[in-house]
Amino acid sequence: MNRVLSFFLAWVLAGTLQPSVSTAKTVDGIVAVINSDILLYSELEQEWQRLLQANPSLRNEPPAKQQQLQRDLLQHLVRNRLTTQEAKRLKLTVADAEVDRAIAGIKKENGLSDQQLEVVLGQEGRSLEELRQQVREEMLRGRIMERIFKSKTVITEDQIDHYLQTHSGGELRQRLAVIALPVTAGMSSAEIEALRKQAETIHERLDAGDDFAKLAGKYSQGPGADEGGDIGFIAAGDLAQPLREATQHLKPGQYTRVLQTKGGFYILKILEAKTESRSGADAQVRERASRELMRAEVNRKFEEWVKDLEKRAFIQINSDLLTNNVTNAKTAN
């Protein structure tokens, strides 16, 4: 980048386009310059709000803690922008059809129907579109690494054997029925609390002997509601940790307490349970292990590469805007 442009961007970042912070509300402005690109605070704020929705307790953290969390999030966004710039320079893309095939592969490897995938994503507070974006980014990372290192990342049969040996044991699969009350974007604290109370009321009715399937059909806002909440068999490992821990010791016919995850409130009932062997000779098991090993290796290479890219890039952060907005937001609350 030429010195004139660098000076201009630094000047813009530090002063002219920095809004007034005298009012106790969030203001927009340039929060980072990454080479010839700019990142607005509103872009950071959008991701920050998603994080707060998934972890409401973060709202009670002191300003210093929130500032550090936002800095970490900002670094993630800066790295994403650097990756996008490098992909454009190398003329690398990932087509929609490729993403479709990758997601179809994920469903096949994990034995998930469209309905079950919706449940898995919902409990994590994610949409299918967000999954598609994540898959696209992972595929793009892999292609960048292939181009940079001039070769594909290869996972050997010996690595797969070792992985399976250290992750031995059967895989628990449970046929689940679910009553889901999702938390949607923009819900207020009062609305979320009302949803929690509704879930507790439904649970009390179950304890009183009401039929799970009928209550699911009437109240559940998740997949399978028309089938009494039945979403079929799903691997315990595909459940969010709170759901997995709550169901792992239940017997068929038993149901959980009200569970809260990033995506909302859930009550799960075990309809059936079975343990499937993870034989090293099973092609589907080996393919899943290969995918996990590949992801870990590509991410390791990517972290090393992007850190080096950061050192060579022109990056300027508007710390004052970041600090003032977090402080003002805390004051407004």
Buried (B, 14 or more C-beta within 10 A) or exposed (E): EEEEEBEEBEEBBBEEBBBEBEEEEBBBBBBBBBBEBBBBBEBBBEBBEBBBBBEEEBEEBEBEEBBEBBBEBBBEBBBBBBBBBBBEEEEBEBEEEEBEEBBEBBBEBBBBBEBBBBBBBBBBBBBEEEBBEEBBBBBBBBBBBBBBEEEEBEBEEEBBEEBBEEEEEEBBBBBBBBBBBBBEEEBEEEEBEEBBEBBBEBBEBBEEEEEBBEBBBEBBEBBBBEBBBBBBBBBBEBBBEBBBEBBEEBEEEEBBEBBBBBBBBBBBBBBEBEEBEBEBEBEEBBBBBBBBBBBEBBBEBBEEBBEEBBEEBBBBBBBBBBBBBBBBBBEEE
